[in-house]
Amino acid sequence: MSWETEKGTFLIITVRPHVKGKRLVHVISDEEIVINLASPAKEGKANKELIKRIAKCIGVATSEVIIAAGHKSREKTLLIRGATSEQVMNRLKNA
């Protein structure tokens, strides 16, 4: 679900918007990564929350997390600069 390039680490995730609870990572396995978000999927609110929470979890600036694909979809591809694939996965597992 993640791979590295010269641009950074790409991560494919599925988001669950408008979920109550504080836990960021719902499922993390070899097949999928599911992220819980409290914000509704309206007016970009869920996307903004996703960037903010992923950046904080991984320990990079919000400007280093970019939605590369899937702006209006539940399945998204993120580009994370400043962290290796191994670092990203370890930090998500510990979230």
Number of C-alpha atoms within 10 A of each C-alpha: 15 18 13 16 11 6 10 18 21 23 20 19 20 18 22 20 20 14 15 10 9 9 12 20 18 14 15 15 10 7 7 12 21 18 22 21 25 18 18 15 17 11 9 13 14 23 24 13 16 25 20 16 17 23 20 12 15 20 15 16 15 17 11 15 23 17 18 14 13 15 14 13 10 17 16 18 19 23 22 28 21 17 16 17 18 13 14 21 19 12 13 18 13 9 13
